[in-house]
Amino acid sequence: MSPVKAVLFDRDGTLVHDVPYNADPALVRPVDGAREALDALRARGVRTGVVTNQSGIARGLLTDADARRVNRRVEELLGPFDVWAMCPHAPDDGCHCRKPRPGMILWAAGRVCASPADCVVVGDIGADVEAARRAGAHAVLVPTPETRAQEVSAAPHVAPDLRTAVRMLLTAPPWDRPGAAGPGTGRRPERRPL
């Protein structure tokens, strides 16, 4: 059985193709392998969730209802999630939930009755990785063409795609390898090819 109790995914750019400030459920397109990856986690009893910054709400580019309709479409296409956490705040609002702050990760872990140390955050940018670190959770970066090179080099664990990330989590989490750092320790483990 996997030591991972829950996997919390970023939404845009990780589970679905990024459409900036998307208010239209018809524009939701899952990334390749997303459904298969999620189904593999569910089949093993690993809880799944989404933690997503949606600053377009604070900016007046979409409403909370728009974002929730998009979330429902994601769930229709990818199956049910155990928890959804959405930050509607703008970057300068100073909220505790907006990634890279840890609020959403901590809240979502509590909702699925898991310690943050037993959770993994999977995302496509450095803010996802940093939020996981601050919460005491593990992180796996799945870069897209928009991911900055420094975010990739700074990430403790990188996977080329979602299927590979989930396969890694279910078979041999990289932090279980000798010499690997625990979540939130600030110590970088040796990077190994996946």
C-alpha positions in Angstrom: 0.0 0.0 0.0 1.3 3.5 -0.8 2.4 5.6 2.2 0.7 8.5 0.5 -2.7 9.2 2.0 -3.8 12.1 -0.2 -2.7 13.8 -3.4 -3.8 17.4 -3.9 -3.6 18.7 -7.4 -3.3 22.2 -8.8 -6.1 22.6 -11.4 -5.0 24.8 -14.3 -1.9 23.5 -16.1 -1.8 20.3 -14.0 -5.2 18.5 -14.3 -6.6 20.6 -17.2 -5.0 22.8 -19.9 -4.6 26.3 -18.6 -7.2 28.8 -19.9 -6.4 32.1 -18.1 -9.3 33.2 -15.9 -11.6 30.5 -17.4 -15.3 31.1 -16.7 -16.5 28.7 -19.4 -16.9 25.0 -18.6 -16.9 24.2 -22.3 -13.3 25.2 -22.5 -12.2 22.6 -19.9 -9.8 20.1 -21.5 -8.0 17.5 -19.3 -4.3 17.0 -19.8 -3.2 13.7 -21.3 -3.5 10.9 -18.8 -5.3 12.8 -16.1 -8.3 10.5 -15.8 -6.1 7.4 -15.8 -3.8 8.9 -13.1 -6.7 9.8 -10.9 -8.4 6.5 -11.3 -5.1 4.7 -10.3 -5.0 6.7 -7.1 -8.7 6.1 -6.3 -8.3 2.4 -7.0 -5.6 2.3 -4.3 -7.7 4.2 -1.8 -5.6 7.4 -2.0 -7.8 10.5 -1.4 -7.7 13.1 -4.1 -8.3 16.9 -4.0 -7.8 20.1 -5.9 -6.1 23.2 -4.5 -6.5 26.1 -7.0 -5.8 29.9 -7.0 -8.5 31.7 -8.8 -7.6 35.4 -8.6 -9.8 36.2 -11.5 -12.7 36.3 -9.0 -11.0 39.1 -7.1 -10.1 40.8 -10.3 -13.7 40.8 -11.5 -12.9 38.6 -14.5 -15.2 35.8 -13.4 -17.5 35.1 -10.5 -17.3 32.5 -7.8 -20.3 30.8 -9.5 -18.3 30.7 -12.8 -15.3 29.1 -11.1 -17.6 26.5 -9.4 -19.2 25.6 -12.8 -15.7 25.1 -14.2 -14.8 22.9 -11.2 -18.0 20.9 -11.8 -17.0 20.3 -15.4 -13.5 19.2 -14.3 -15.2 16.7 -12.0 -17.5 15.5 -14.7 -14.5 14.7 -16.9 -12.1 13.4 -14.3 -14.3 11.8 -11.7 -15.1 12.8 -8.1 -12.6 14.5 -5.8 -12.6 14.1 -2.0 -12.0 17.8 -1.4 -11.9 21.1 -3.4 -10.1 24.2 -2.1 -10.2 27.4 -4.1 -8.6 30.8 -3.2 -10.6 33.7 -4.8 -8.1 36.4 -3.6 -5.7 38.6 -5.7 -2.0 38.3 -5.1 -1.8 41.5 -3.0 -4.8 40.6 -0.7 -2.6 39.1 1.9 -4.8 36.0 2.5 -3.4 32.8 4.1 -4.8 30.5 1.5 -3.3 31.7 -1.8 -0.4 29.5 -2.9 2.5 29.8 -2.2 1.0 30.2 1.3 0.0 26.9 2.9 -3.6 27.6 3.9 -5.4 25.6 1.2 -3.0 22.6 1.7 -3.5 22.6 5.4 -7.3 22.9 5.1 -7.6 20.2 2.4 -5.4 17.8 4.4 -7.7 18.3 7.4 -10.8 17.7 5.3 -9.5 14.3 4.2 -8.3 13.5 7.7 -4.6 13.3 6.7 -1.5 14.8 8.2 0.2 17.2 5.7 3.2 14.9 5.9 1.1 12.2 4.4 0.0 14.4 1.5 1.6 15.3 -1.8 0.9 18.4 -3.8 1.2 18.0 -7.6 1.5 21.2 -9.6 3.1 22.9 -12.5 4.7 26.0 -10.9 6.9 26.9 -8.0 4.1 28.3 -6.0 2.6 24.8 -5.8 5.9 23.4 -4.5 6.4 26.2 -2.1 2.9 25.9 -0.6 3.5 22.2 0.0 6.9 22.9 1.6 5.3 25.5 3.9 2.5 23.1 4.9 4.9 20.3 5.6 3.7 18.2 2.7 5.6 16.6 -0.2 5.5 18.1 -3.7 6.0 16.9 -7.3 6.4 19.4 -10.1 5.0 18.4 -13.5 6.4 21.2 -15.7 4.6 22.7 -18.7 6.2 24.9 -21.4 5.3 27.9 -19.2 7.1 26.5 -16.1 10.2 28.6 -15.5 13.6 26.8 -15.6 14.5 27.9 -12.1 11.2 26.4 -10.7 12.2 23.1 -12.2 15.7 23.2 -10.8 14.4 24.2 -7.4 11.8 21.5 -7.1 12.7 18.5 -4.9 10.9 16.1 -7.2 10.0 16.5 -10.9 8.0 14.2 -13.2 7.6 14.6 -17.0 3.8 14.0 -16.9 0.9 13.3 -14.6 0.9 9.5 -15.2 4.6 9.3 -14.3 4.1 11.4 -11.2 1.3 9.2 -9.9 3.1 5.9 -10.8 6.0 7.2 -8.8 3.8 8.0 -5.8 2.1 4.6 -5.8 5.3 2.5 -6.3 8.2 4.2 -4.7 7.8 7.8 -3.4 11.2 9.5 -3.9 11.4 10.7 -0.3 11.4 7.0 0.8 14.8 6.5 -0.9 17.9 6.6 1.3 19.2 10.1 1.9 15.9 11.8 0.9 14.6 14.7 2.8 11.3 14.8 4.6 8.6 17.3 3.8 9.2 20.9 4.9 12.8 20.2 6.1 14.3 22.7 3.7 17.0 20.1 2.9 17.1 19.2 -0.8 17.3 15.5 -1.6 19.5 14.2 -4.4 17.6 14.5 -7.7 17.3 11.2 -9.4 15.9 10.5 -12.8 12.4 9.1 -12.9 
